[in-house]
Amino acid sequence: MATKKNPAGSPRRSSEEKRKIDRIVKLYQSGWTLRRITEKEHVREDKLRKILTARGIPSGLIGHLTRFPVTDPD
């Protein structure tokens, strides 16, 4: 059975995947480092960078800013 695709042609994401992406972006914006997010969310760094870039975070800024980890926002 073929995977349904959205109008843009990419596969649709489940609500669980969407929540995980939202959580990753929230962690990054709250000051977590890429390494810490990859360890917590079990995501490869290259995938993490793609997620952040897709959410509008300029790729030149990802991982290059001094980050000050804070408590888990959840």
C-alpha positions as CSV (number, residue, x, y, z in Angstrom):
1,M,0.0,0.0,0.0
2,A,1.4,3.4,-0.9
3,T,2.0,6.1,1.7
4,K,-0.4,9.0,1.3
5,K,1.3,12.2,0.4
6,N,0.4,15.8,1.0
7,P,-0.1,18.2,-1.9
8,A,3.6,19.2,-1.8
9,G,4.5,15.6,-2.6
10,S,6.3,14.7,0.7
11,P,4.9,12.0,3.0
12,R,2.5,13.0,5.7
13,R,3.7,13.0,9.3
14,S,1.9,11.3,12.1
15,S,0.8,13.5,15.1
16,E,3.4,11.8,17.2
17,E,6.2,12.8,14.7
18,K,4.8,16.4,14.7
19,R,4.9,16.5,18.5
20,K,8.5,15.3,18.5
21,I,9.5,18.0,16.0
22,D,7.7,20.6,18.0
23,R,9.5,19.4,21.2
24,I,12.9,19.5,19.4
25,V,12.4,23.0,18.2
26,K,11.2,24.1,21.7
27,L,14.3,22.6,23.3
28,Y,16.6,24.3,20.9
29,Q,14.9,27.6,21.3
30,S,15.1,27.3,25.1
31,G,18.9,26.9,25.0
32,W,19.6,23.2,24.7
33,T,22.7,22.2,22.7
34,L,22.4,20.1,19.6
35,R,24.3,17.3,21.3
36,R,22.0,17.3,24.3
37,I,18.9,17.2,22.1
38,T,20.3,14.4,20.0
39,E,20.9,12.4,23.2
40,K,17.4,13.1,24.7
41,E,15.4,12.7,21.5
42,H,17.5,9.9,19.9
43,V,17.8,11.8,16.6
44,R,20.9,12.1,14.4
45,E,22.5,15.5,14.3
46,D,22.0,15.8,10.5
47,K,18.3,15.1,10.9
48,L,18.1,17.6,13.8
49,R,19.7,20.3,11.6
50,K,17.2,19.6,8.8
51,I,14.3,19.9,11.3
52,L,15.6,23.2,12.6
53,T,16.2,24.6,9.1
54,A,12.7,23.5,8.0
55,R,11.3,25.5,10.9
56,G,13.0,28.7,9.8
57,I,16.1,28.7,12.0
58,P,18.9,29.9,9.7
59,S,21.4,27.2,9.0
60,G,24.3,29.5,9.7
61,L,23.1,29.9,13.3
62,I,22.4,26.3,14.1
63,G,25.0,25.0,16.6
64,H,27.2,28.0,16.4
65,L,25.8,30.2,19.1
66,T,26.8,29.8,22.7
67,R,23.9,27.9,24.2
68,F,23.1,27.9,27.9
69,P,21.1,24.7,28.7
70,V,18.1,25.3,31.0
71,T,15.6,23.0,32.5
72,D,13.4,20.8,30.4
73,P,10.5,23.1,29.1
74,D,8.0,20.2,29.3
